[in-house]
Amino acid sequence: MNISIVTVGKLKEKYLKMGIDEYLKRLNAYAKVEVIEVADEKAPEELSESEMVQVKQKEGERILAKISQDTYVIALAINGKMQSSEELAHILDKLATYGKSKIAFIIGGSLGLSDEVLKRSNEQLSFSKMTFPHQLMKLILVEQIYRAYRINRGEPYHK
């Protein structure tokens, strides 16, 4: 299975990068996982509603350019469906069973995802009603993907 994590913004925090790299290394035994970072749109701190939409649209165009037509897309969105680790494991297992070998998880920028990206997604996933820094979500997502593979293989890790 080929999994892409398409995310807005470049990861700068060394401690997060080290954690992500560790889980990517562990995931090598199960799937090919790559992190694709697209540029975030530079914008002032205070934005009007229309300016926010414009920023999300520009970031969304960059995201969509990285996704092929045959890719199954799971967008991380605060209004998405909350899943347990076991449910995420089941989703990944089901996708593999039914021949979906290309999966992309999408993490938007600080303003979220454009309507176009949400429409392109096959499903929307929420980790919590809380707001997390999108950079931290990369680490959380990679760990949950690793956990899902361990669950599906019946291997110790998930407790």
N, CA, C and O of each residue as an XYZ file, in Angstrom:
636
protein
N       0.840     -1.177      0.000
C       0.000      0.000      0.000
C       0.888      1.244      0.000
O       1.914      1.292      0.679
N       0.480      2.235     -0.764
C       1.182      3.507     -0.821
C       0.342      4.566     -0.128
O      -0.778      4.861     -0.545
N       0.896      5.129      0.928
C       0.185      6.143      1.698
C       0.947      7.455      1.597
O       2.152      7.515      1.842
N       0.222      8.501      1.234
C       0.795      9.850      1.219
C       0.114     10.660      2.309
O      -1.093     10.555      2.529
N       0.906     11.456      2.973
C       0.365     12.435      3.906
C       0.691     13.789      3.290
O       1.835     14.244      3.312
N      -0.336     14.418      2.742
C      -0.160     15.704      2.077
C      -0.539     16.770      3.081
O      -1.651     16.787      3.610
N       0.402     17.652      3.333
C       0.214     18.617      4.402
C       0.685     20.002      3.987
O       1.622     20.151      3.203
N       0.022     21.000      4.524
C       0.379     22.388      4.236
C       1.435     22.840      5.236
O       1.283     22.663      6.445
N       2.496     23.423      4.716
C       3.541     23.981      5.566
C       4.695     23.029      5.775
O       4.535     21.808      5.789
N       5.848     23.617      5.936
C       7.070     22.851      6.148
C       7.278     22.664      7.644
O       7.122     23.595      8.435
N       7.630     21.454      8.006
C       7.877     21.140      9.407
C       9.228     21.712      9.823
O      10.258     21.383      9.233
N       9.218     22.562     10.835
C      10.453     23.211     11.293
C      10.932     22.669     12.634
O      12.132     22.661     12.909
N      10.005     22.219     13.465
C      10.339     21.785     14.814
C      11.087     20.448     14.771
O      10.560     19.441     14.297
N      12.311     20.462     15.270
C      13.176     19.280     15.188
C      12.578     18.096     15.957
O      12.639     16.960     15.485
N      12.007     18.349     17.125
C      11.469     17.256     17.933
C      10.302     16.564     17.233
O      10.152     15.349     17.358
N       9.472     17.308     16.499
C       8.380     16.697     15.753
C       8.921     15.904     14.571
O       8.454     14.801     14.290
N       9.899     16.466     13.886
C      10.513     15.787     12.745
C      11.132     14.464     13.184
O      11.008     13.459     12.485
N      11.800     14.459     14.342
C      12.416     13.229     14.842
C      11.345     12.161     15.127
O      11.540     10.987     14.810
N      10.242     12.561     15.713
C       9.156     11.627     15.994
C       8.544     11.068     14.716
O       8.302      9.865     14.616
N       8.296     11.933     13.746
C       7.734     11.502     12.467
C       8.685     10.545     11.769
O       8.269      9.505     11.258
N       9.969     10.901     11.748
C      10.969     10.033     11.105
C      11.016      8.657     11.753
O      11.185      7.655     11.058
N      10.871      8.593     13.065
C      10.886      7.306     13.765
C       9.697      6.440     13.330
O       9.865      5.253     13.050
N       8.509      7.026     13.275
C       7.340      6.241     12.868
C       7.389      5.886     11.385
O       6.943      4.805     11.001
N       7.917      6.766     10.550
C       8.065      6.434      9.131
C       9.008      5.248      8.963
O       8.773      4.374      8.129
N      10.068      5.221      9.751
C      11.017      4.103      9.710
C      10.312      2.806     10.121
O      10.486      1.776      9.470
N       9.535      2.849     11.176
C       8.791      1.671     11.634
C       7.773      1.208     10.599
O       7.545      0.009     10.436
N       7.165      2.159      9.905
C       6.133      1.829      8.919
C       6.690      1.156      7.669
O       5.940      0.530      6.920
N       7.993      1.275      7.435
C       8.605      0.656      6.255
C       8.290     -0.825      6.145
O       8.230     -1.355      5.036
N       8.089     -1.502      7.256
C       7.788     -2.930      7.243
C       6.372     -3.219      6.738
O       6.070     -4.358      6.382
N       5.515     -2.223      6.702
C       4.108     -2.430      6.384
C       3.655     -1.765      5.084
O       2.868     -2.343      4.335
N       4.137     -0.583      4.821
C       3.642      0.191      3.674
C       4.679      1.238      3.292
O       5.585      1.562      4.060
N       4.518      1.750      2.093
C       5.340      2.876      1.650
C       4.578      4.145      2.053
O       3.482      4.409      1.558
N       5.170      4.911      2.946
C       4.520      6.127      3.436
C       5.432      7.308      3.154
O       6.616      7.289      3.488
N       4.867      8.334      2.537
C       5.639      9.542      2.281
C       4.874     10.762      2.766
O       3.645     10.811      2.717
N       5.626     11.736      3.232
C       5.051     13.008      3.654
C       5.354     14.024      2.558
O       6.511     14.246      2.200
N       4.300     14.633      2.034
C       4.432     15.643      0.986
C       4.004     16.976      1.575
O       2.854     17.146      1.982
N       4.925     17.908      1.616
C       4.620     19.232      2.160
C       4.430     20.222      1.017
O       5.284     20.345      0.139
N       3.311     20.917      1.038
C       3.071     21.982      0.074
C       3.190     23.317      0.800
O       2.961     23.404      2.007
N       3.547     24.338      0.060
C       3.764     25.652      0.672
C       2.470     26.213      1.257
O       1.391     26.080      0.681
N       2.616     26.837      2.410
C       1.459     27.535      2.968
C       1.404     28.923      2.342
O       2.419     29.467      1.907
N       0.227     29.468      2.306
C       0.006     30.785      1.719
C       0.315     31.840      2.767
O      -0.256     31.833      3.857
N       1.212     32.738      2.431
C       1.550     33.811      3.366
C       0.369     34.764      3.471
O      -0.187     35.211      2.467
N       0.002     35.063      4.706
C      -1.149     35.933      4.931
C      -0.970     36.673      6.253
O      -0.333     36.164      7.176
N      -1.536     37.878      6.339
C      -1.461     38.606      7.606
C      -2.276     37.907      8.693
O      -3.125     37.066      8.400
N      -2.014     38.257      9.925
C      -2.696     37.644     11.073
C      -4.214     37.857     11.012
O      -4.984     36.932     11.271
N      -4.633     39.060     10.677
C      -6.060     39.397     10.604
C      -6.522     39.299      9.153
O      -6.008     39.997      8.279
N      -7.502     38.421      8.908
C      -8.015     38.238      7.555
C      -9.533     38.381      7.544
O     -10.219     38.023      8.501
N     -10.034     38.912      6.441
C     -11.491     38.931      6.253
C     -11.925     37.531      5.854
O     -11.094     36.678      5.543
N     -13.219     37.302      5.863
C     -13.759     35.989      5.470
C     -13.352     35.635      4.043
O     -12.962     34.500      3.770
N     -13.442     36.601      3.135
C     -13.097     36.323      1.734
C     -11.594     36.069      1.572
O     -11.183     35.257      0.744
N     -10.788     36.760      2.359
C      -9.341     36.510      2.303
C      -9.006     35.114      2.828
O      -8.111     34.453      2.301
N      -9.718     34.661      3.860
C      -9.514     33.301      4.380
C      -9.852     32.260      3.323
O      -9.138     31.271      3.155
N     -10.950     32.495      2.614
C     -11.361     31.570      1.553
C     -10.292     31.524      0.468
O      -9.956     30.451     -0.032
N      -9.760     32.684      0.107
C      -8.711     32.748     -0.922
C      -7.473     31.969     -0.495
O      -6.910     31.218     -1.291
N      -7.045     32.139      0.745
C      -5.862     31.430      1.256
C      -6.102     29.922      1.190
O      -5.246     29.174      0.718
N      -7.261     29.478      1.662
C      -7.571     28.044      1.641
C      -7.648     27.511      0.212
O      -7.230     26.384     -0.051
N      -8.181     28.316     -0.713
C      -8.268     27.883     -2.108
C      -6.882     27.707     -2.711
O      -6.630     26.721     -3.404
N      -5.984     28.648     -2.455
C      -4.620     28.544     -3.011
C      -3.890     27.333     -2.426
O      -3.221     26.597     -3.152
N      -4.020     27.131     -1.111
C      -3.398     25.957     -0.492
C      -4.056     24.683     -1.018
O      -3.381     23.678     -1.244
N      -5.377     24.727     -1.211
C      -6.111     23.582     -1.731
C      -5.667     23.189     -3.126
O      -5.569     22.001     -3.434
N      -5.396     24.167     -3.970
C      -4.897     23.881     -5.321
C      -3.568     23.142     -5.259
O      -3.330     22.210     -6.026
N      -2.705     23.566     -4.341
C      -1.406     22.897     -4.185
C      -1.578     21.457     -3.703
O      -0.878     20.549     -4.151
N      -2.527     21.268     -2.779
C      -2.814     19.920     -2.265
C      -3.326     19.031     -3.395
O      -2.806     17.937     -3.618
N      -4.342     19.504     -4.102
C      -4.974     18.696     -5.144
C      -4.007     18.342     -6.268
O      -4.159     17.304     -6.913
N      -3.019     19.192     -6.506
C      -2.013     18.911     -7.534
C      -1.150     17.693     -7.173
O      -0.497     17.118     -8.044
N      -1.146     17.309     -5.919
C      -0.327     16.189     -5.447
C      -1.108     14.874     -5.372
O      -0.554     13.847     -4.978
N      -2.380     14.899     -5.745
C      -3.239     13.721     -5.602
C      -3.700     13.243     -6.971
O      -4.278     14.011     -7.740
N      -3.444     11.977     -7.273
C      -3.896     11.425     -8.545
C      -5.370     11.028     -8.449
O      -5.922     10.901     -7.356
N      -5.993     10.836     -9.604
C      -7.419     10.522     -9.668
C      -7.772      9.205     -8.986
O      -8.874      9.054     -8.460
N      -6.836      8.245     -8.991
C      -7.122      6.922     -8.427
C      -6.760      6.805     -6.947
O      -6.722      5.704     -6.399
N      -6.500      7.922     -6.316
C      -6.137      7.933     -4.894
C      -7.378      8.074     -4.027
O      -8.249      8.899     -4.303
N      -7.450      7.270     -2.987
C      -8.516      7.368     -1.993
C      -8.086      8.435     -0.992
O      -7.016      8.326     -0.393
N      -8.904      9.459     -0.806
C      -8.514     10.629     -0.017
C      -9.278     10.678      1.304
O     -10.507     10.617      1.345
N      -8.500     10.792      2.385
C      -9.055     10.970      3.720
C      -8.572     12.324      4.228
O      -7.388     12.506      4.509
N      -9.492     13.264      4.343
C      -9.155     14.613      4.796
C      -9.328     14.697      6.307
O     -10.339     14.249      6.848
N      -8.349     15.268      6.981
C      -8.486     15.527      8.406
C      -9.228     16.851      8.551
O      -8.759     17.899      8.108
N     -10.380     16.780      9.173
C     -11.234     17.964      9.296
C     -11.929     17.921     10.648
O     -12.396     16.864     11.071
N     -12.000     19.046     11.322
C     -12.584     19.102     12.658
C     -14.035     18.613     12.656
O     -14.511     18.091     13.664
N     -14.740     18.776     11.533
C     -16.126     18.318     11.433
C     -16.250     16.912     10.856
O     -17.353     16.439     10.582
N     -15.112     16.251     10.674
C     -15.133     14.888     10.153
C     -15.628     13.905     11.195
O     -15.952     14.278     12.323
N     -15.681     12.638     10.797
C     -16.151     11.586     11.691
C     -15.019     11.163     12.621
O     -13.893     10.923     12.187
N     -15.342     11.078     13.901
C     -14.343     10.599     14.863
C     -14.303      9.080     14.804
O     -15.342      8.420     14.773
N     -13.091      8.536     14.789
C     -12.884      7.096     14.727
C     -11.951      6.694     15.860
O     -11.102      7.476     16.290
N     -12.119      5.481     16.333
C     -11.151      4.937     17.282
C      -9.953      4.415     16.486
O     -10.006      4.330     15.259
N      -8.888      4.072     17.179
C      -7.720      3.496     16.512
C      -8.099      2.196     15.812
O      -7.632      1.921     14.707
N      -8.944      1.400     16.456
C      -9.392      0.142     15.848
C     -10.214      0.402     14.586
O     -10.099     -0.332     13.605
N     -11.034      1.436     14.611
C     -11.840      1.764     13.428
C     -10.959      2.250     12.279
O     -11.211      1.907     11.124
N      -9.944      3.032     12.576
C      -9.010      3.459     11.531
C      -8.284      2.239     10.964
O      -8.093      2.140      9.752
N      -7.883      1.317     11.828
C      -7.229      0.091     11.371
C      -8.152     -0.674     10.430
O      -7.711     -1.184      9.400
N      -9.430     -0.754     10.784
C     -10.407     -1.453      9.946
C     -10.553     -0.764      8.585
O     -10.643     -1.436      7.558
N     -10.577      0.564      8.574
C     -10.682      1.318      7.315
C      -9.498      0.990      6.414
O      -9.681      0.696      5.232
N      -8.289      1.037      6.961
C      -7.097      0.756      6.152
C      -7.104     -0.682      5.650
O      -6.738     -0.948      4.505
N      -7.520     -1.603      6.504
C      -7.590     -3.009      6.113
C      -8.613     -3.207      4.991
O      -8.349     -3.914      4.018
N      -9.771     -2.582      5.135
C     -10.835     -2.684      4.126
C     -10.375     -2.097      2.788
O     -10.640     -2.673      1.732
N      -9.685     -0.951      2.832
C      -9.194     -0.343      1.595
C      -8.206     -1.264      0.887
O      -8.251     -1.411     -0.334
N      -7.315     -1.881      1.658
C      -6.343     -2.807      1.073
C      -7.046     -4.021      0.477
O      -6.681     -4.483     -0.604
N      -8.039     -4.532      1.171
C      -8.791     -5.708      0.716
C      -9.494     -5.439     -0.610
O      -9.556     -6.313     -1.474
N     -10.020     -4.230     -0.767
C     -10.763     -3.899     -1.976
C      -9.918     -3.183     -3.035
O     -10.453     -2.497     -3.905
N      -8.605     -3.348     -2.953
C      -7.715     -2.903     -4.013
C      -7.397     -1.428     -4.067
O      -6.907     -0.938     -5.084
N      -7.664     -0.716     -2.998
C      -7.285      0.705     -2.953
C      -5.847      0.776     -2.457
O      -5.605      0.808     -1.250
N      -4.901      0.802     -3.373
C      -3.502      0.755     -2.969
C      -2.885      2.135     -2.778
O      -1.774      2.252     -2.262
N      -3.603      3.185     -3.193
C      -3.107      4.554     -3.016
C      -4.062      5.313     -2.105
O      -5.235      5.509     -2.422
N      -3.530      5.728     -0.976
C      -4.323      6.481     -0.005
C      -3.590      7.774      0.309
O      -2.370      7.777      0.475
N      -4.321      8.857      0.390
C      -3.741     10.134      0.795
C      -4.520     10.672      1.990
O      -5.744     10.797      1.951
N      -3.785     10.986      3.044
C      -4.348     11.710      4.179
C      -3.992     13.170      3.959
O      -2.857     13.482      3.598
N      -4.941     14.065      4.170
C      -4.725     15.488      3.925
C      -4.823     16.262      5.235
O      -5.796     16.139      5.979
N      -3.795     17.060      5.498
C      -3.793     17.958      6.659
C      -3.681     19.382      6.121
O      -2.698     19.731      5.468
N      -4.678     20.184      6.396
C      -4.689     21.556      5.912
C      -3.803     22.470      6.734
O      -3.159     22.045      7.694
N      -3.782     23.712      6.344
C      -3.019     24.721      7.068
C      -3.784     25.215      8.279
O      -4.766     24.603      8.700
N      -3.332     26.313      8.829
C      -3.925     26.829     10.063
C      -5.380     27.270      9.890
O      -6.115     27.373     10.872
N      -5.800     27.530      8.653
C      -7.188     27.938      8.408
C      -8.079     26.762      8.030
O      -9.293     26.919      7.899
N      -7.489     25.600      7.858
C      -8.270     24.428      7.473
C      -8.153     24.134      5.991
O      -7.214     24.577      5.329
N      -9.117     23.379      5.473
C      -9.104     22.930      4.086
C     -10.143     23.661      3.250
O     -11.194     24.067      3.747
N      -9.830     23.816      1.983
C     -10.772     24.452      1.058
C     -11.949     23.524      0.787
O     -11.859     22.313      0.989
N     -13.041     24.099      0.333
C     -14.212     23.309     -0.036
C     -13.869     22.313     -1.134
O     -14.401     21.203     -1.149
N     -12.985     22.694     -2.056
C     -12.598     21.818     -3.157
C     -11.893     20.566     -2.650
O     -12.135     19.470     -3.156
N     -11.027     20.720     -1.659
C     -10.332     19.564     -1.092
C     -11.329     18.682     -0.349
O     -11.284     17.458     -0.467
N     -12.222     19.296      0.413
C     -13.221     18.515      1.144
C     -14.131     17.755      0.185
O     -14.506     16.618      0.468
N     -14.493     18.364     -0.951
C     -15.332     17.690     -1.941
C     -14.580     16.531     -2.594
O     -15.181     15.509     -2.926
N     -13.277     16.685     -2.777
C     -12.464     15.622     -3.398
C     -12.257     14.439     -2.450
O     -11.999     13.322     -2.899
N     -12.368     14.677     -1.169
C     -12.109     13.609     -0.202
C     -13.195     12.547     -0.255
O     -14.371     12.842     -0.469
N     -12.773     11.306     -0.056
C     -13.711     10.190      0.022
C     -14.329     10.103      1.411
O     -15.464      9.655      1.578
N     -13.564     10.537      2.395
C     -14.102     10.647      3.745
C     -13.318     11.686      4.523
O     -12.200     12.058      4.166
N     -13.948     12.142      5.603
C     -13.326     13.146      6.463
C     -13.206     12.563      7.856
O     -14.148     11.983      8.395
N     -12.034     12.729      8.418
C     -11.691     12.147      9.700
C     -11.358     13.253     10.691
O     -10.630     14.191     10.364
N     -11.890     13.140     11.899
C     -11.563     14.090     12.960
C     -10.896     13.326     14.098
O     -11.359     12.254     14.488
N      -9.831     13.868     14.618
C      -9.164     13.255     15.755
C      -9.740     13.739     17.070
O      -9.586     13.085     18.101
N     -10.410     14.897     17.034
C     -10.945     15.470     18.256
C     -11.729     16.717     17.901
O     -11.573     17.269     16.811
N     -12.567     17.156     18.815
C     -13.226     18.450     18.648
C     -12.263     19.584     19.003
O     -12.521     20.752     18.714
N     -11.157     19.213     19.632
C     -10.142     20.219     19.972
C      -9.371     20.616     18.712
O      -9.339     19.881     17.725
N      -8.764     21.770     18.773
C      -7.916     22.238     17.683
C      -6.467     21.929     18.033
O      -6.000     22.251     19.125
N      -5.761     21.302     17.095
C      -4.337     21.001     17.280
C      -3.536     21.752     16.233
O      -4.044     22.026     15.146
N      -2.294     22.088     16.543
C      -1.429     22.666     15.504
C      -1.292     21.650     14.364
O      -1.075     20.463     14.609
N      -1.417     22.116     13.132
C      -1.363     21.170     12.017
C      -0.010     20.467     11.939
O       0.078     19.361     11.406
N       1.044     21.093     12.462
C       2.357     20.438     12.470
C       2.354     19.245     13.419
O       2.926     18.202     13.103
N       1.723     19.388     14.570
C       1.632     18.291     15.533
C       0.764     17.157     14.984
O       1.009     15.988     15.282
N      -0.244     17.497     14.186
C      -1.118     16.472     13.604
C      -0.345     15.513     12.713
O      -0.721     14.346     12.598
N       0.722     15.976     12.083
C       1.535     15.068     11.257
C       2.058     13.917     12.109
O       1.979     12.755     11.710
N       2.590     14.247     13.279
C       3.134     13.223     14.174
C       2.014     12.311     14.679
O       2.160     11.088     14.672
N       0.921     12.886     15.106
C      -0.199     12.088     15.622
C      -0.727     11.150     14.530
O      -0.996      9.978     14.794
N      -0.874     11.659     13.325
C      -1.389     10.841     12.226
C      -0.448      9.693     11.892
O      -0.896      8.557     11.736
N       0.841      9.967     11.780
C       1.804      8.911     11.440
C       1.798      7.833     12.519
O       1.879      6.643     12.213
N       1.704      8.245     13.776
C       1.659      7.258     14.862
C       0.390      6.423     14.756
O       0.442      5.213     14.975
N      -0.743      7.027     14.428
C      -1.998      6.287     14.319
C      -1.996      5.329     13.125
O      -2.588      4.252     13.198
N      -1.349      5.704     12.049
C      -1.218      4.792     10.907
C      -0.376      3.586     11.318
O      -0.720      2.446     11.007
N       0.722      3.845     12.013
C       1.562      2.755     12.522
C       0.751      1.849     13.456
O       0.802      0.625     13.336
N       0.018      2.443     14.367
C      -0.810      1.694     15.313
C      -1.826      0.833     14.549
O      -2.062     -0.320     14.909
N      -2.424      1.400     13.493
C      -3.412      0.661     12.703
C      -2.808     -0.596     12.093
O      -3.429     -1.659     12.112
N      -1.611     -0.480     11.559
C      -0.963     -1.659     10.981
C      -0.657     -2.704     12.045
O      -0.809     -3.902     11.808
N      -0.229     -2.253     13.206
C       0.046     -3.192     14.301
C      -1.237     -3.897     14.751
O      -1.231     -5.099     15.017
N      -2.327     -3.147     14.833
C      -3.614     -3.736     15.199
C      -4.018     -4.784     14.168
O      -4.407     -5.896     14.524
N      -3.924     -4.422     12.882
C      -4.350     -5.340     11.821
C      -3.510     -6.611     11.771
O      -3.993     -7.658     11.338
N      -2.284     -6.528     12.203
C      -1.409     -7.703     12.203
C      -1.462     -8.467     13.522
O      -0.821     -9.508     13.670
N      -2.219     -7.954     14.465
C      -2.303     -8.611     15.767
C      -1.008     -8.544     16.555
O      -0.738     -9.394     17.403
N      -0.224     -7.544     16.273
C       1.079     -7.384     16.928
C       0.950     -6.513     18.171
O       0.119     -5.605     18.214
N       1.774     -6.791     19.183
C       1.684     -5.970     20.394
C       2.123     -4.529     20.120
O       3.102     -4.293     19.413
N       1.428     -3.625     20.657
C       1.731     -2.192     20.616
C       0.512     -1.464     21.145
O       0.605     -0.613     22.030
N      -0.637     -1.818     20.580
C      -1.879     -1.141     20.945
C      -2.403     -1.719     22.249
O      -2.674     -2.916     22.339
N      -2.543     -0.880     23.244
C      -3.060     -1.336     24.523
C      -4.215     -0.457     24.945
O      -4.799     -0.673     26.006
